[in-house]
Amino acid sequence: MAKSRLHWDTLMAIEPRADEWFGEINPIQSCLAYDGGKRFGIMTTNMAESWNNAIKASRKLPITALVTSLFYKVVTYFDQRRVEIEKQSLKGNEFTKHANQMLSKWIKRASGHHVKLFDRNTLVFEVITMKHGQKGGNKQIVQHDRICTCNKWQTYHIPCSHVLACCASVGLQYTSFIDNCYKLENARKVYVGHFQPIQKQSDWPLMIYFPLLMHDDENISRKLGRRKETRYKNEMDYQALRKGKNTSYDGASSSVP
């Protein structure tokens, strides 16, 4: 919450009129600090945005070719993820690459924290961190309730540096405080499905009662130029702008979350 307010104050100093624009958006929808940990740190609008980024090169294709392209991209995507998960498993990792990267970063920070135990039975701690400008200071942790006042634990469902420091101080295994969604065994279940090659069209089953769908000409826009976008821009749009117009988008290749 404190970091959210810090960024908000910085934004207001740059552009006070942003207050009116953000006032139209529910904070639960626009800020990780207020979403109750439901998004696990994910800020894209929805899954369609991720696929939009993955298939930009295919969007100009006719509908049949587009669907075929999507199908083969999904097949490739599943195979890549299965291979990556097995590589991580063979290395002895229990959690996904994303979780391990966050833990490594926060373990380094935890070494500089000072921990004070208040209640061993309910695992209540105070953690004192070094001040960096307006960041740092005292944090309160209640491990039984999985709460840290920095709010990162509740947001990402991975122990923050303050929780890791507390675990080290009393000899607790921090892995028990990582959400099950980050376990490789559960990531493996996501990609357990299998696909079959598409048969040639002459072998497709005959659909006698298949409905005939047609465009409603009255709803087709007749205006010249591109339609005005009405949705809010998000990080997917800004990433595309940074990469430049000539960047190729030939499929999803990000690491396992």
C-alpha positions as CSV (number, residue, x, y, z in Angstrom):
1,M,0.0,0.0,0.0
2,A,2.8,2.4,0.9
3,K,4.5,1.8,-2.4
4,S,1.2,2.4,-4.2
5,R,0.7,5.7,-2.5
6,L,4.3,6.7,-3.3
7,H,3.8,6.0,-7.0
8,W,0.4,7.8,-6.8
9,D,2.0,10.9,-5.3
10,T,4.7,10.9,-8.0
11,L,2.0,10.6,-10.7
12,M,0.0,13.5,-9.2
13,A,3.2,15.7,-9.2
14,I,3.7,15.0,-12.9
15,E,0.0,15.2,-14.0
16,P,-2.7,16.3,-11.5
17,R,-5.4,15.7,-14.1
18,A,-4.7,12.0,-13.9
19,D,-6.8,11.9,-10.7
20,E,-10.0,12.5,-12.7
21,W,-9.2,9.8,-15.2
22,F,-8.3,7.2,-12.6
23,G,-11.4,8.2,-10.6
24,E,-13.5,6.4,-13.2
25,I,-11.7,3.1,-12.6
26,N,-12.2,0.9,-9.6
27,P,-8.9,0.6,-7.7
28,I,-9.5,-3.2,-7.5
29,Q,-9.2,-3.3,-11.3
30,S,-6.3,-0.9,-11.8
31,C,-3.9,-1.6,-8.8
32,L,-2.3,-4.8,-7.5
33,A,-2.3,-3.2,-4.0
34,Y,-6.1,-3.3,-3.9
35,D,-7.0,-6.6,-5.7
36,G,-6.8,-8.8,-2.7
37,G,-4.1,-11.0,-4.2
38,K,-6.5,-12.4,-6.8
39,R,-4.2,-11.8,-9.8
40,F,-1.0,-13.1,-8.4
41,G,0.9,-10.1,-9.7
42,I,-0.6,-10.4,-13.3
43,M,-1.6,-7.0,-14.7
44,T,-2.8,-7.9,-18.3
45,T,-6.5,-7.3,-18.8
46,N,-7.3,-10.9,-19.6
47,M,-5.9,-14.0,-21.3
48,A,-7.0,-12.7,-24.7
49,E,-4.4,-9.9,-24.4
50,S,-1.6,-12.5,-24.2
51,W,-2.8,-14.3,-27.2
52,N,-3.3,-11.1,-29.1
53,N,0.5,-10.5,-28.6
54,A,1.2,-14.1,-29.7
55,I,-0.8,-14.0,-33.0
56,K,-0.2,-10.5,-34.3
57,A,1.6,-11.9,-37.4
58,S,-1.4,-14.2,-38.1
59,R,-4.3,-11.7,-37.8
60,K,-4.1,-10.7,-41.5
61,L,-4.8,-14.3,-42.6
62,P,-8.2,-15.5,-43.8
63,I,-10.4,-17.1,-41.1
64,T,-9.6,-20.7,-42.0
65,A,-5.9,-20.1,-42.2
66,L,-6.1,-18.1,-38.9
67,V,-7.7,-20.9,-37.1
68,T,-5.2,-23.4,-38.5
69,S,-2.3,-21.2,-37.5
70,L,-3.8,-20.8,-33.9
71,F,-4.1,-24.6,-33.6
72,Y,-0.5,-25.3,-34.6
73,K,0.8,-22.5,-32.3
74,V,-1.1,-24.1,-29.4
75,V,0.5,-27.5,-30.2
76,T,4.0,-26.0,-30.3
77,Y,3.3,-23.9,-27.2
78,F,2.2,-27.0,-25.2
79,D,5.3,-29.0,-26.4
80,Q,7.7,-26.1,-25.4
81,R,6.1,-25.8,-21.9
82,R,6.3,-29.6,-21.3
83,V,10.0,-29.6,-22.3
84,E,10.8,-26.6,-20.1
85,I,9.0,-28.1,-17.1
86,E,10.8,-31.4,-17.4
87,K,14.2,-29.5,-17.7
88,Q,13.4,-27.7,-14.4
89,S,12.3,-30.9,-12.7
90,L,15.5,-32.7,-13.7
91,K,17.5,-29.8,-12.1
92,G,15.8,-30.7,-8.8
93,N,13.6,-27.7,-8.8
94,E,10.3,-28.0,-6.9
95,F,8.9,-24.7,-8.1
96,T,8.5,-22.9,-11.5
97,K,11.2,-20.7,-13.0
98,H,9.2,-17.6,-12.3
99,A,8.9,-18.5,-8.6
100,N,12.6,-19.3,-8.3
101,Q,13.6,-16.0,-9.8
102,M,11.5,-14.1,-7.4
103,L,12.8,-16.1,-4.4
104,S,16.4,-15.6,-5.5
105,K,16.0,-11.9,-5.6
106,W,14.3,-11.7,-2.2
107,I,16.7,-14.1,-0.5
108,K,19.5,-11.6,-1.4
109,R,17.6,-8.8,0.2
110,A,16.7,-10.8,3.2
111,S,20.3,-11.0,4.3
112,G,20.3,-7.3,5.1
113,H,17.1,-7.4,7.3
114,H,17.1,-7.4,11.1
115,V,14.4,-9.6,12.7
116,K,12.7,-9.2,16.0
117,L,10.4,-12.1,17.2
118,F,7.3,-11.0,19.2
119,D,5.4,-14.3,19.5
120,R,6.8,-17.7,18.7
121,N,3.4,-19.5,18.9
122,T,1.6,-17.2,16.5
123,L,4.8,-16.3,14.6
124,V,4.5,-12.5,14.9
125,F,7.6,-10.6,13.8
126,E,8.9,-7.2,13.2
127,V,11.5,-6.7,10.5
128,I,13.7,-3.6,10.2
129,T,15.0,-2.8,6.8
130,M,17.5,-0.2,5.6
131,K,15.9,3.1,4.5
132,H,16.2,4.1,0.8
133,G,14.6,7.4,0.4
134,Q,10.9,6.8,1.2
135,K,11.3,3.0,1.0
136,G,12.3,0.7,3.8
137,G,11.6,0.9,7.5
138,N,9.7,-1.4,9.8
139,K,7.5,-4.3,8.5
140,Q,5.1,-6.4,10.6
141,I,4.6,-10.1,9.7
142,V,2.0,-12.6,11.0
143,Q,3.1,-15.8,9.3
144,H,0.1,-17.9,10.5
145,D,-2.2,-15.5,8.7
146,R,0.2,-15.1,5.7
147,I,0.4,-11.3,6.2
148,C,3.2,-8.9,5.7
149,T,2.6,-5.2,5.8
150,C,4.7,-4.7,2.6
151,N,1.8,-6.5,0.9
152,K,4.0,-8.5,-1.6
153,W,3.3,-11.8,0.1
154,Q,-0.4,-11.3,-0.3
155,T,0.0,-10.0,-3.8
156,Y,2.3,-12.7,-5.3
157,H,1.6,-15.6,-2.9
158,I,5.4,-16.1,-2.6
159,P,7.2,-15.2,0.6
160,C,8.8,-11.7,0.4
161,S,12.3,-10.9,1.7
162,H,10.8,-10.0,5.1
163,V,9.1,-13.4,5.5
164,L,12.3,-15.2,4.3
165,A,14.3,-13.3,6.9
166,C,11.8,-14.4,9.6
167,C,12.0,-18.0,8.5
168,A,15.8,-18.0,8.6
169,S,15.8,-16.5,12.1
170,V,13.6,-19.3,13.6
171,G,14.7,-22.2,11.4
172,L,11.4,-22.5,9.4
173,Q,11.2,-23.9,5.9
174,Y,10.0,-21.1,3.7
175,T,8.8,-23.5,1.0
176,S,5.7,-24.3,3.0
177,F,4.6,-20.6,2.5
178,I,4.7,-20.7,-1.3
179,D,1.3,-21.1,-3.0
180,N,0.7,-24.5,-4.6
181,C,0.1,-22.9,-8.0
182,Y,3.9,-22.4,-8.4
183,K,4.7,-26.1,-7.9
184,L,6.1,-27.9,-11.0
185,E,3.7,-30.8,-10.4
186,N,0.8,-28.5,-10.9
187,A,2.4,-26.7,-13.9
188,R,2.8,-30.1,-15.5
189,K,-1.0,-30.8,-15.1
190,V,-1.8,-27.6,-17.0
191,Y,-0.1,-29.0,-20.1
192,V,-1.2,-32.7,-19.7
193,G,-3.7,-32.4,-22.7
194,H,-2.7,-34.0,-26.1
195,F,-3.6,-33.0,-29.6
196,Q,-4.2,-35.0,-32.8
197,P,-3.2,-34.0,-36.3
198,I,-6.0,-32.5,-38.4
199,Q,-7.4,-34.9,-40.9
200,K,-7.7,-33.9,-44.6
201,Q,-11.0,-32.2,-45.3
202,S,-12.4,-35.1,-47.3
203,D,-12.2,-37.3,-44.1
204,W,-14.1,-34.8,-42.0
205,P,-17.5,-36.0,-40.6
206,L,-20.5,-34.7,-42.6
207,M,-22.5,-32.2,-40.6
208,I,-26.0,-32.4,-42.0
209,Y,-27.6,-29.9,-39.6
210,F,-24.8,-27.5,-39.3
211,P,-26.2,-24.0,-39.0
212,L,-25.4,-21.4,-41.6
213,L,-24.1,-18.1,-40.2
214,M,-24.2,-14.9,-42.1
215,H,-23.1,-11.3,-41.4
216,D,-25.7,-8.7,-40.4
217,D,-24.9,-6.0,-43.0
218,E,-26.6,-3.3,-40.8
219,N,-23.9,-3.8,-38.1
220,I,-20.9,-3.5,-40.4
221,S,-19.1,-0.2,-40.1
222,R,-19.1,1.8,-43.4
223,K,-16.8,4.6,-42.1
224,L,-13.4,5.2,-43.6
225,G,-10.3,4.6,-41.5
226,R,-9.6,2.6,-38.4
227,R,-12.2,2.4,-35.7
228,K,-11.4,4.3,-32.5
229,E,-10.4,2.0,-29.6
230,T,-12.4,2.2,-26.5
231,R,-10.6,-0.1,-24.2
232,Y,-7.9,0.9,-21.7
233,K,-4.4,0.4,-22.8
234,N,-2.2,-1.9,-20.8
235,E,1.4,-3.2,-20.6
236,M,0.9,-5.4,-23.7
237,D,0.3,-2.3,-25.8
238,Y,3.2,-0.4,-24.4
239,Q,5.6,-3.3,-24.8
240,A,4.7,-3.4,-28.5
241,L,5.4,0.3,-28.9
242,R,8.8,-0.1,-27.2
243,K,9.8,-3.0,-29.5
244,G,9.0,-1.0,-32.6
245,K,6.9,-1.5,-35.7
246,N,9.3,-3.9,-37.4
247,T,9.4,-6.5,-34.6
248,S,8.1,-9.9,-35.5
249,Y,5.6,-11.7,-33.3
250,D,5.7,-15.3,-34.2
251,G,4.2,-17.0,-31.2
252,A,4.4,-17.2,-27.4
253,S,7.8,-18.1,-26.0
254,S,7.8,-16.8,-22.5
255,S,9.0,-18.9,-19.6
256,V,6.7,-21.0,-17.4
257,P,5.1,-18.7,-14.9
